[in-house]
Amino acid sequence: MLLPIPAPAPAPAPSRARARAPSPAAPPIRSGPARHRPLALGPGGGAGGAVVPSRARAGRVPIACCAPGRAAPLGLLAMDADDSRAPKGSLRKFLEHLSGAGKAIGVLTSGGDAQGMNAAVRAVVRMGIYVGAKVYFIYEGYQGMVDGGSNIAEADWESVSSILQVGGTIIGSARCQAFRTREGRLKAACNLLQRGITNLCVIGGDGSLTGANIFRKEWSGLLEELARNGQIDKEAVQKYAYLNVVGMVGSIDNDFCGTDMTIGTDSALHRIIEVVDAIMTTAQSHQRTFVLEVMGRHCGYLALVSALACGADWVFLPESPPEEGWEEQMCVKLSENRARKKRLNIIIVAEGAIDTQNKPITSEKIKELVVTQLGYDTRVTILGHVQRGGTPSAFDRILASRMGVEAVIALLEATPDTPACVVSLNGNHAVRLPLMECVQMTQDVQKAMDERRFQDAVRLRGRSFAGNLNTYKRLAIKLPDDQIPKTNCNVAVINVGAPAAGMNAAVRSAVRVGIADGHRMLAIYDGFDGFAKGQIKEIGWTDVGGWTGQGGSILGTKRVLPGKYLEEIATQMRTHSINALLIIGGFEAYLGLLELSAAREKHEEFCVPMVMVPATVSNNVPGSDFSIGADTALNTITDTCDRIKQSASGTKRRVFIIETMGGYCGYLANMGGLAAGADAAYIFEEPFDIRDLQSNVEHLTEKMKTTIQRGLVLRNESCSENYTTDFIYQLYSEEGKGVFDCRKNVLGHMQQGGAPSPFDRNFGTKISARAMEWITVKLKEARGRGKKFTTDDSVCVLGISKRNVIFQPVAELKKQTDFEHRIPKEQWWLKLRPLMKILAKYKASYDVSDSGQLEHVQPWSV
């Protein structure tokens, strides 16, 4: 029997809306990367529309935009010669140039579930519908594909509503033996052809992705066999001649090579750290030792990063087994820590931990060893599936949303010759990698462990894993004082600006790395104000024990700048013989560093290496894509928005206006909006007017006619002088009368408080250790020569830029800074702003020029 071949999906109808003319009062347009404003979709969605120049605030880049009912012709703004990533004069690629009309995409989750999978599914469905494609859920993974029938169902916009905050996967996941056979794959191909699906988005681990690649390679042969069996005709064989496959890695273990983070890993770390923080209080009360077993049968990432984030005494990993005689070494380490008046010990064990002979090291074995050798009261806690459960973190939601959108773009751009690829994260950059290269390297890690080539296993895991391991070893194990060569250098650490979660982890890391390098470490209390008053004390290894999980700033921090205290600070530097300075803080720290640098001519005491580590919830420091504290604040915003949405879903027809912190920087509002599934986010970087507010009200009015009868709008605290939170609340309340009611919520300083997230603990620890290594190198250069540091490269900001951790002289960063508004002139996250709009059912122009390049997996070399 021949299966009916579905007709191609109709292309979206052209918009009848009129173009919005540029404001006659707009100031001259400055060159620079174009940023885009929302283009509202009608109730049915669709992907038409484009962009026209709009007004711009003086001194700021204009934002091309259209509001609902004011669409413009396609393809304006196709060039941008100022973008450094593209060759001069090269054509920029925009999402408007891609169409999914006539295409059908199937999305499935397979293997173990992971938090954030639903965010990925949501992004695939909505982006697929946005570009005009049909999108199908494939329930229960490959089993649903083999069984067919109701297991393959078309998705619509509303079917993925309210799933961002839900853990696991709403479309189910199952192990499937049938798909491992050709007969099973033949049934799967037949079921896909019934719906015209020739594009697959697979969310799972290496086994699931390998299966998808085998399916893709066999596709043409499967079609020919179906034709011979009379199940499809020859026309169908030609029409559906090839299958495109794009993978996203969903795995809490972070065990897939080629990506820095897999979907679900950050959320699993949240579960682990919540448990560790809770256990530490009871362990301290009773002076107990706790052995925590975390997931990771073949990969020790969760164990390693959680050990780094909580300052564990010992960690056991499959990739890096302890040396022979580890039992005695561990007991000595635990007893030394108790001798330093530490009231508890934490040991973290990956479930797949082994010794150098590949024999398992179990948590029970470790407990027996501690009890027998030391007599400590010891407990074992096995976290188990708790790590898979719960709400996904903000990081996982954003990562999954980015990857889902990138997966759809990859499918749209695929040709018959395009190999199966996996979309992954490299630094802060989304990349596409050949799927089988990643799978092969992942399998090579296991092979290296089986063959006891453990150094190769660590190397194959990648730069991030190796860096985490080296940092942990430096911070966890202190050599005896007589084995540390002294440098006779004094290095001071200071916190400046508003408190940010993760500051204390950064201080701890700096102090311990500095001591390990032979320096005498000094702590400056209460910022530059305390510096001028001489509030400076030596700080030791044990003084910073237990600091990683503490919020705020234990050293104390103030917004005071050093400008009016230069004489006093110079005196204190001379009195305490300070040879280098590490500043941990936000924009005030950046300004302070500039002032100290400018004062070098007058005060030779400032002619020392000075480096700043960004730490601010606002994430507004030039020279770094991320700041310590921003992730914790983002999680606070996301958690609050989840609760508010739940409240709104109960009362129905309610819109909430949420005000976030950030000064003039819209990072928290924009990324919080993306993570929480907001309908709009107002930010300073993108000017808006009363027409845009009215457009958003109209959009929400249409939304209230659907089954999703709630709205969420975020507003950055300084996005507009006149369009305040109260004004927007009153406008929405008035315009929404009879359709929806409105509430407002100002989150305030709760965004600065709380225990730091695993990301901020890990980031603060690693970046601060890197800063101290830089200081040590600089001081070695000057040793014995009495060298004074006067060049620009001795006053730097350390930050992450795309894929790299780099030191940038503050003198160079001045050109990249908008000092009036305390933000960088260029901000990477603005490129993600169209994603929030598209996923909220607005039209937006999205630059996809960075997409399309298939890179190769490169093993990291030590």
C-alpha positions in Angstrom: 0.0 0.0 0.0 1.4 3.4 -1.0 1.6 6.0 1.8 0.0 9.4 1.0 2.8 11.9 0.4 2.0 15.2 2.2 1.9 18.4 0.2 4.6 21.0 1.0 3.8 23.3 3.9 2.5 26.6 2.5 4.8 29.6 2.6 3.8 32.3 5.0 1.4 34.9 3.6 2.9 38.3 2.8 2.3 40.9 5.4 -0.2 43.7 4.5 1.2 46.0 7.1 2.6 49.4 6.1 6.2 50.3 6.7 7.0 52.6 9.6 8.8 55.6 8.4 12.0 56.8 10.0 11.5 59.6 12.6 12.2 62.9 10.9 14.0 64.1 14.0 16.4 61.2 14.1 20.1 62.3 14.6 22.8 61.2 12.1 23.3 57.5 12.0 26.7 56.3 13.3 28.4 53.3 11.7 28.4 50.1 13.7 26.6 46.8 14.0 22.9 47.1 13.5 20.6 46.1 16.4 17.0 45.2 15.8 13.7 45.9 17.4 10.7 43.6 17.6 8.4 43.1 14.6 5.2 41.7 16.0 3.7 38.6 14.4 0.0 38.4 13.8 -1.9 35.7 15.7 -0.8 33.1 13.2 2.9 33.7 13.4 5.0 33.5 10.3 8.4 34.7 9.2 8.0 37.6 6.8 8.8 41.2 7.5 12.1 43.1 7.8 13.7 46.2 9.0 13.8 49.9 8.5 16.0 52.5 10.1 14.4 54.2 13.2 15.3 57.0 15.5 18.4 56.9 17.5 19.5 58.5 20.7 22.4 60.8 20.3 25.7 58.9 20.5 24.1 55.5 20.2 23.6 53.0 17.4 20.1 53.2 15.8 18.0 50.1 16.0 16.3 48.9 12.9 12.8 48.0 13.7 9.2 47.5 12.8 6.2 47.3 15.2 3.0 45.4 14.6 1.3 46.5 11.5 4.3 48.3 10.2 6.3 45.7 8.3 8.9 46.6 5.7 10.4 44.9 2.6 12.9 42.1 3.1 16.7 42.3 2.8 17.6 45.9 4.0 20.8 46.0 6.1 22.5 43.1 4.3 25.9 44.7 4.6 28.0 45.7 7.6 31.6 46.5 6.8 32.4 47.4 10.4 31.9 44.0 11.8 35.3 42.6 12.6 34.2 39.0 12.2 33.4 39.3 8.5 35.7 40.4 5.6 35.4 44.1 4.6 32.3 44.6 2.4 31.2 41.0 2.8 27.5 40.3 2.7 25.9 39.8 6.1 23.5 36.8 6.4 20.2 37.3 8.1 17.5 34.9 9.1 15.1 36.6 6.7 17.1 35.1 3.8 16.3 31.6 5.0 13.0 29.9 4.5 11.6 26.7 5.9 8.6 26.6 3.6 7.9 23.1 2.5 10.2 21.5 5.1 9.2 19.3 8.0 11.3 19.0 11.1 11.1 16.2 13.7 12.4 16.8 17.2 13.1 14.0 19.7 14.8 13.5 23.0 16.7 10.3 23.6 18.8 8.6 26.3 18.9 10.0 29.9 16.9 13.1 30.5 18.5 16.4 31.4 17.2 19.7 32.7 16.9 22.2 29.8 15.8 19.7 27.2 12.4 21.3 27.2 13.9 24.7 26.5 15.7 23.2 23.5 12.4 21.5 22.3 10.6 24.9 22.7 13.3 26.7 20.7 13.2 24.2 17.9 9.4 24.2 17.6 9.1 28.0 17.7 12.0 28.8 15.4 10.8 26.1 13.0 7.3 27.6 12.9 8.7 31.1 12.7 10.6 30.3 9.4 7.5 28.6 7.9 8.4 24.9 8.5 6.2 22.2 10.0 7.5 20.8 13.3 6.7 17.4 14.7 7.1 16.0 18.2 8.5 12.5 18.2 7.4 11.1 21.5 9.4 8.6 23.5 12.6 9.0 21.5 13.5 6.4 18.8 10.8 4.1 20.2 8.2 6.6 19.1 9.8 6.9 15.7 9.7 3.1 15.2 6.1 2.8 16.6 4.8 5.8 14.6 1.1 6.6 14.9 0.2 9.1 17.6 3.8 9.1 18.7 4.6 11.5 15.9 2.4 14.6 16.2 2.5 18.1 14.7 3.4 20.8 17.2 2.0 24.3 17.3 3.2 27.5 19.1 1.1 27.0 22.2 2.1 23.3 22.7 5.5 24.4 24.0 4.2 27.2 26.3 5.0 27.0 30.0 7.7 24.3 29.6 10.8 26.4 30.0 10.9 26.0 33.8 10.0 22.2 33.7 12.7 19.7 34.2 13.1 16.4 32.2 11.4 16.3 28.8 7.7 16.7 28.0 8.0 14.5 24.9 9.5 11.6 26.8 12.6 9.6 26.3 13.1 5.8 26.1 15.8 3.3 25.3 15.0 1.5 22.0 16.4 -1.8 21.0 14.4 -1.9 17.8 16.1 1.1 16.4 19.5 -0.7 16.7 18.3 -3.1 14.0 17.8 -2.3 10.3 14.3 -3.5 10.4 13.5 -1.0 13.2 15.1 1.8 11.2 13.1 0.8 8.2 9.8 1.2 10.2 11.1 4.6 11.5 11.9 5.8 7.9 8.4 4.8 6.8 6.7 6.6 9.7 8.7 9.8 9.0 7.9 9.7 5.3 4.1 9.6 6.1 4.6 13.2 7.4 7.3 14.3 5.0 9.9 14.6 7.7 13.4 14.8 6.3 15.0 17.0 9.0 15.8 15.5 12.4 16.8 17.4 15.5 18.1 14.9 18.1 18.7 15.9 21.7 20.6 13.3 23.6 24.0 11.8 24.4 26.7 10.2 22.2 24.7 6.9 21.8 21.6 8.8 20.6 23.5 10.9 18.2 25.5 7.9 16.8 22.2 6.2 16.1 20.9 9.3 14.2 24.1 9.3 12.1 23.7 5.6 11.2 20.0 6.4 10.2 21.2 9.3 8.0 23.8 7.1 6.2 21.2 4.4 5.5 18.4 6.7 4.5 18.6 6.3 0.7 18.9 2.6 1.0 15.9 2.5 3.4 13.9 4.5 0.9 14.8 2.1 -2.0 13.8 -0.9 0.2 10.4 0.8 1.0 9.9 1.4 -2.7 10.7 -2.2 -3.5 8.2 -3.3 -0.8 5.5 -1.1 -2.4 5.2 1.1 0.6 6.2 4.3 -1.2 6.5 5.3 -4.9 9.5 6.3 -7.0 8.5 10.0 -6.7 8.8 9.8 -3.0 12.3 8.3 -3.2 13.4 11.3 -5.3 11.5 13.9 -3.3 12.8 12.8 0.1 16.2 11.6 -1.2 18.3 12.8 1.8 17.9 13.2 5.5 19.4 16.1 7.5 20.5 15.5 11.1 21.5 18.0 13.7 22.3 17.1 17.2 22.2 18.9 20.6 23.9 17.3 23.5 21.6 16.8 26.5 23.6 15.1 29.3 24.1 16.1 32.9 27.5 14.4 33.0 29.1 16.8 30.5 30.8 13.8 29.0 30.6 14.8 25.3 33.8 16.1 23.7 33.6 19.1 21.5 31.5 21.3 23.7 32.4 23.2 26.9 29.0 22.5 28.5 26.2 20.1 27.6 22.5 20.9 28.3 21.7 19.9 31.9 25.2 20.1 33.4 24.8 23.5 35.1 21.4 22.5 36.6 22.9 19.2 38.0 25.7 21.3 39.6 23.0 23.5 41.2 21.4 20.3 42.7 24.8 19.1 44.0 25.8 22.5 45.5 22.5 22.9 47.2 23.0 19.5 48.9 26.7 20.3 49.7 25.8 23.7 51.3 23.1 22.0 53.4 25.4 19.2 54.5 28.2 21.5 55.5 26.1 23.1 58.2 25.3 19.8 59.9 28.8 18.4 59.3 30.2 21.5 61.0 27.9 21.1 64.0 29.0 17.6 64.7 32.6 17.7 63.3 31.7 15.0 60.8 33.3 13.8 57.5 30.9 13.5 54.6 31.5 11.4 51.5 29.2 12.6 48.7 28.7 10.4 45.6 27.7 12.2 42.5 26.8 11.0 39.0 29.5 10.4 36.4 30.0 6.8 35.5 32.5 7.6 32.8 33.1 11.3 33.3 34.3 13.1 36.5 33.1 16.6 35.4 30.3 17.0 38.0 32.6 15.7 40.8 35.5 17.9 39.8 33.5 21.2 39.4 31.5 20.6 42.6 34.7 19.9 44.5 36.1 23.2 43.1 32.9 25.1 43.9 32.6 23.9 47.5 36.3 23.6 48.4 36.2 19.8 49.0 39.1 18.2 50.8 39.5 15.4 48.3 37.9 14.3 45.0 37.9 11.0 43.1 37.6 11.0 39.3 37.6 8.3 36.6 39.9 10.3 34.3 42.5 11.1 37.0 42.8 8.3 39.6 44.8 9.0 42.8 48.4 7.9 42.9 49.5 4.7 44.6 49.4 5.1 48.4 46.5 7.6 48.1 44.9 6.1 51.2 47.6 7.4 53.5 47.9 10.7 51.7 44.1 11.4 52.0 44.1 10.6 55.7 47.1 12.9 56.3 45.3 15.7 54.4 42.1 15.2 56.4 43.9 15.2 59.7 46.0 18.3 58.8 42.8 20.2 58.0 41.3 19.2 61.3 44.5 20.3 63.0 43.9 23.7 61.4 40.6 23.9 63.4 38.5 22.9 60.4 35.4 21.2 61.9 34.4 19.2 58.8 35.7 17.3 55.9 34.0 16.9 52.5 35.1 14.2 50.1 33.4 14.0 46.6 33.4 10.8 44.6 32.3 10.3 41.0 30.2 7.1 40.7 32.7 5.8 38.2 35.8 6.6 40.3 38.7 4.1 39.8 42.3 3.6 41.0 45.3 3.4 38.7 44.6 -0.3 38.2 41.1 0.4 37.0 39.6 -1.0 40.2 36.5 0.8 41.5 36.8 3.2 44.5 33.4 3.2 46.2 32.0 5.7 48.7 31.6 2.9 51.2 35.3 2.0 50.8 36.3 5.6 51.5 34.1 5.8 54.6 35.5 2.6 56.0 39.1 3.9 55.4 38.4 7.2 57.2 36.6 5.5 60.2 39.4 2.8 60.5 42.4 5.1 60.1 41.2 8.3 61.7 38.2 7.4 63.8 36.2 10.3 62.4 32.4 10.3 62.5 31.7 9.7 58.8 28.5 9.6 56.7 27.9 8.7 53.1 25.3 10.6 50.9 24.5 9.3 47.5 22.7 12.0 45.5 21.4 9.7 42.7 18.6 11.0 40.5 18.1 14.1 42.5 20.8 15.5 40.1 18.6 14.9 37.1 15.5 16.5 38.6 14.3 20.0 39.4 14.0 23.2 37.5 16.7 24.0 34.9 19.1 26.8 35.7 19.1 30.1 33.8 22.4 29.0 32.1 20.8 25.8 30.8 17.7 27.6 29.6 19.7 30.1 27.6 22.2 27.5 26.3 19.3 25.2 25.2 17.4 28.1 23.6 20.6 29.2 21.7 21.4 25.7 20.6 17.7 25.0 19.5 17.7 28.1 17.3 21.1 27.2 15.9 19.9 23.7 15.2 17.0 24.9 13.1 19.3 27.3 11.1 21.7 24.4 10.5 18.8 22.3 9.1 17.7 25.1 6.8 21.2 25.6 5.5 21.9 21.8 5.1 22.6 20.3 1.7 22.7 16.6 0.6 26.5 16.8 1.2 26.3 18.3 4.7 27.5 15.8 7.3 25.5 15.3 10.5 26.6 18.0 12.9 26.2 18.8 16.5 25.7 22.4 17.8 27.9 23.1 20.8 29.4 25.8 22.9 33.0 26.9 22.7 33.7 29.6 25.2 30.9 32.0 24.6 30.5 31.1 21.0 28.0 28.7 19.4 29.7 26.4 16.9 28.8 23.5 14.6 31.0 20.4 14.7 30.9 17.2 12.7 28.9 14.8 14.9 31.1 11.7 14.4 34.3 13.6 15.1 32.9 14.5 18.5 31.6 10.9 19.1 34.9 9.5 18.2 36.8 11.7 20.6 34.3 10.9 23.3 35.0 7.2 22.7 38.7 7.8 22.7 38.5 9.2 26.2 37.0 5.9 27.4 39.5 3.9 25.5 42.4 5.9 27.1 41.0 5.2 30.6 40.5 1.5 29.8 44.2 1.4 28.7 45.2 3.4 31.8 46.5 6.3 29.7 45.0 8.8 32.2 47.0 11.9 31.1 45.6 11.3 27.5 42.1 11.0 29.0 42.4 14.4 30.7 43.8 15.9 27.6 41.0 14.6 25.4 38.4 15.9 27.8 39.5 19.3 26.7 41.0 22.6 28.0 38.2 23.4 30.4 38.4 20.0 32.2 42.2 20.1 32.4 42.1 23.7 33.7 39.6 22.8 36.4 41.7 19.8 37.5 44.9 21.9 37.8 43.2 24.7 39.6 41.6 22.2 42.1 45.0 20.7 42.9 46.6 24.1 43.5 43.8 25.2 45.9 43.2 22.0 47.8 46.7 20.9 48.7 49.1 23.2 50.5 52.8 22.3 50.5 54.7 22.7 53.8 56.0 26.3 54.2 59.6 25.1 53.9 58.9 23.6 50.5 57.5 26.8 49.0 60.3 29.1 47.6 59.6 32.6 48.9 59.5 35.6 46.4 59.6 38.3 49.1 56.8 40.0 47.3 53.6 41.4 48.9 50.5 41.1 46.8 47.3 42.9 48.0 43.7 41.9 47.2 40.8 44.4 47.4 37.1 44.3 46.6 35.6 47.5 45.1 32.0 48.5 44.2 28.8 46.8 45.0 28.9 43.2 46.4 28.5 40.3 44.0 28.0 36.6 44.7 31.3 34.9 43.9 33.6 37.6 45.1 34.7 35.5 48.1 35.5 32.5 46.0 37.7 34.8 43.9 39.5 36.1 47.0 40.0 32.6 48.3 41.5 31.5 45.0 43.8 34.5 44.7 45.1 34.1 48.3 45.8 30.4 48.0 47.4 30.6 44.5 49.5 33.6 45.7 50.7 31.7 48.8 51.5 28.6 46.6 53.6 30.9 44.4 55.6 32.1 47.4 54.0 35.6 47.9 52.9 37.2 51.1 49.2 37.9 50.6 47.6 41.1 52.1 43.8 41.7 52.4 42.5 45.3 52.1 39.2 45.8 53.9 36.4 48.1 52.9 37.6 49.1 49.4 39.7 52.1 48.6 38.3 53.9 51.6 39.8 51.2 53.8 43.0 51.2 51.7 43.5 54.9 52.4 42.9 54.3 56.2 45.4 51.4 56.3 42.9 48.6 56.9 45.3 46.1 55.6 46.1 42.7 57.1 48.1 39.6 56.1 45.7 36.8 55.1 46.7 33.1 55.3 45.7 29.8 53.6 43.2 28.7 56.4 41.8 32.2 56.8 39.9 31.8 53.5 38.6 28.2 54.2 34.9 27.9 53.5 34.7 31.2 51.6 33.5 29.7 48.2 29.9 29.3 49.3 29.6 32.7 51.0 27.6 35.5 49.3 28.5 39.2 49.5 32.0 40.4 50.3 33.7 39.2 53.5 36.5 41.7 52.9 33.9 44.5 52.7 33.4 46.7 49.6 32.5 50.3 48.9 31.9 52.3 45.8 34.5 55.0 46.8 37.0 55.8 44.0 40.7 56.3 44.8 41.0 59.7 43.1 40.7 61.8 46.3 42.8 59.4 48.4 45.8 59.0 46.0 48.3 60.4 48.5 47.1 58.2 51.3 46.9 55.1 49.2 50.4 55.7 47.9 51.6 56.0 51.5 50.0 52.7 52.4 51.5 50.9 49.5 54.9 52.2 50.5 54.3 51.3 54.2 53.3 47.8 53.4 55.7 47.3 50.5 52.9 46.3 48.1 54.4 44.9 44.9 51.2 44.0 43.0 47.5 44.7 43.3 44.5 42.5 42.4 41.2 44.4 42.3 38.0 42.4 42.3 34.9 44.5 41.5 32.6 46.2 39.0 32.6 49.4 37.1 34.0 51.4 40.1 36.9 49.0 40.2 37.5 49.7 36.5 37.4 53.4 37.1 39.6 53.0 40.1 42.2 51.1 38.0 42.2 53.9 35.5 42.8 56.5 38.2 45.6 54.5 39.7 47.2 54.1 36.3 46.9 57.8 35.5 48.6 58.6 38.8 51.7 56.6 38.1 53.7 59.7 36.9 53.1 61.4 40.2 53.2 58.4 42.5 55.9 55.8 41.7 54.2 53.4 44.3 51.6 52.7 41.6 54.2 51.5 39.2 53.4 47.8 40.0 51.4 45.2 38.2 47.7 45.8 38.7 45.0 43.6 37.4 41.2 43.7 37.7 38.8 40.7 37.8 35.2 41.8 36.9 32.7 41.1 39.6 29.3 42.8 39.3 25.7 41.7 38.8 25.3 44.3 36.1 27.8 42.6 33.8 28.9 46.0 32.4 32.7 45.9 32.7 34.5 46.5 29.4 36.9 43.8 28.4 34.8 40.8 29.5 31.7 39.0 28.3 30.9 37.8 31.8 31.3 39.2 35.3 31.3 37.3 38.6 27.9 37.6 40.2 25.8 38.0 37.0 24.9 34.4 36.8 23.6 34.3 40.4 21.6 37.4 39.8 20.2 35.9 36.6 19.1 32.8 38.5 17.4 35.0 41.1 15.5 36.8 38.4 14.5 33.6 36.6 13.3 31.9 39.8 11.2 34.9 40.7 9.7 35.1 37.2 8.9 31.4 37.4 6.9 32.0 40.6 5.2 35.0 39.2 4.2 33.2 36.1 2.8 30.4 38.2 0.8 33.0 40.1 -0.5 34.5 36.9 -1.5 31.2 35.4 -3.8 30.6 38.4 -5.5 34.0 38.2 -5.5 34.1 34.3 -5.4 37.3 32.2 -2.7 38.9 34.2 0.5 40.7 33.1 3.4 41.3 35.4 5.9 44.1 35.0 9.3 43.2 36.6 12.1 45.7 37.2 15.6 44.4 37.2 19.0 45.9 38.3 21.9 46.6 36.0 22.1 50.4 35.8 22.2 51.3 32.1 23.2 47.8 31.1 20.3 45.7 29.9 22.1 42.3 30.3 20.0 41.1 33.3 16.7 42.2 31.7 17.4 40.8 28.3 18.9 37.5 29.4 16.4 37.1 32.2 13.7 37.6 29.6 15.2 34.9 27.4 15.5 32.5 30.4 12.1 33.1 31.8 10.2 33.3 28.5 9.2 37.0 28.8 7.0 38.7 26.3 9.1 41.8 26.2 12.2 43.3 27.8 12.9 47.1 27.8 16.6 48.0 27.9 18.6 51.2 27.5 20.7 49.9 24.6 17.6 49.7 22.4 15.5 52.9 22.4 11.8 52.6 22.5 8.8 55.0 22.4 5.1 55.1 23.1 4.3 53.3 19.8 6.4 50.3 20.9 4.7 50.2 24.2 1.3 50.3 22.5 2.5 47.5 20.1 3.4 45.3 23.1 0.0 45.9 24.7 -1.7 44.9 21.4 0.5 41.8 21.3 -0.5 40.8 24.8 -4.1 41.5 24.0 -3.9 39.0 21.1 -2.1 36.5 23.4 -5.0 36.6 25.9 -7.2 35.2 23.2 -5.2 32.0 23.2 -4.8 29.4 25.9 -1.7 31.2 27.3 -3.5 33.8 29.4 -0.6 35.5 31.2 2.1 37.9 30.3 5.6 38.8 31.6 7.5 42.0 30.8 10.9 42.9 32.1 12.3 46.4 32.4 15.9 47.4 33.1 16.0 50.0 35.9 17.6 52.7 33.8 16.2 51.9 30.4 14.4 55.2 30.1 14.2 58.4 32.1 10.5 58.9 31.3 9.1 55.4 30.7 9.5 54.4 34.3 8.2 51.1 35.7 5.2 53.0 37.2 4.5 54.6 33.9 4.6 51.3 32.0 2.5 49.7 34.7 -0.2 52.4 34.5 -0.2 52.4 30.7 -0.6 48.6 30.5 -3.3 48.8 33.2 -5.3 51.4 31.3 -4.9 50.0 27.8 -5.5 46.4 29.0 -8.8 47.2 30.7 -11.4 44.5 30.2 -8.7 42.2 28.7 -6.1 41.8 31.4 -5.1 43.3 34.7 -1.6 44.3 35.6 0.9 43.9 38.5 4.4 45.2 39.1 7.4 43.9 41.0 10.7 45.6 41.7 13.3 42.9 42.5 15.8 45.2 44.0 18.8 44.1 46.1 17.7 40.5 46.3 19.6 40.2 43.0 22.9 41.0 44.8 22.3 38.6 47.7 22.2 34.8 48.2 24.8 32.1 47.9 26.7 32.2 44.6 25.7 29.8 41.8 28.0 27.0 40.8 29.0 29.0 37.7 30.0 32.1 39.7 31.9 30.0 42.2 33.8 28.2 39.5 34.3 31.2 37.3 35.5 33.4 40.2 37.9 30.7 41.3 39.4 30.0 37.9 39.7 33.6 36.7 41.2 34.8 40.0 43.7 32.0 39.9 44.6 33.1 36.3 45.0 36.7 37.5 47.5 35.6 40.2 49.5 33.6 37.7 49.8 36.7 35.6 51.0 38.7 38.6 53.6 36.0 39.4 54.9 36.1 35.9 55.2 39.9 36.0 57.0 39.9 39.3 59.4 37.2 38.1 60.3 39.5 35.2 61.3 42.3 37.6 63.1 40.1 40.2 66.5 41.4 41.2 66.3 44.3 38.7 64.2 46.7 40.7 62.0 47.1 37.6 59.3 49.7 37.7 56.1 48.9 35.8 55.2 51.9 33.7 53.9 50.4 30.5 50.2 50.0 29.6 50.4 46.2 29.6 51.0 46.1 33.4 47.6 47.5 34.2 45.0 45.1 32.8 41.4 43.8 33.0 41.1 40.0 32.8 38.0 38.7 31.1 36.4 36.3 28.8 36.1 37.4 25.2 34.2 34.9 22.9 36.4 31.8 23.2 39.4 33.1 25.1 40.5 34.4 28.5 42.5 37.5 27.8 44.3 40.4 29.6 43.5 43.8 28.1 45.3 47.0 29.1 42.8 49.5 30.6 44.4 52.2 28.3 43.0 50.3 25.3 39.6 49.6 26.9 39.0 53.3 27.4 38.2 53.6 23.7 35.6 50.8 24.0 33.8 52.4 27.0 30.7 54.6 27.2 31.7 56.3 30.5 28.5 58.4 30.7 26.3 55.3 30.9 28.9 53.0 32.4 28.7 50.3 29.7 30.9 48.9 27.0 30.2 50.4 23.5 29.8 46.9 22.1 28.0 44.1 24.0 28.0 40.5 22.8 24.6 39.6 24.3 22.7 42.1 22.1 23.2 39.6 19.3 20.9 37.3 21.3 18.2 39.9 21.7 16.3 38.9 18.5 16.1 35.3 19.9 14.0 36.5 22.9 11.7 38.3 20.5 11.3 35.5 18.0 10.6 33.0 20.8 8.0 35.4 22.2 6.2 35.5 18.8 7.6 38.8 17.5 9.3 39.4 14.2 12.9 40.3 14.4 15.9 40.5 12.1 18.5 38.0 13.3 22.1 38.1 12.1 23.2 34.5 11.3 26.5 35.4 9.6 28.5 33.5 12.3 26.5 30.3 11.6 27.2 27.9 8.8 30.9 27.3 9.3 31.5 23.6 10.2 34.5 23.4 12.3 36.7 20.5 13.2 37.3 19.1 16.7 40.8 19.7 17.8 42.2 17.7 20.7 43.7 20.1 23.3 47.4 19.7 23.8 49.0 20.3 27.2 
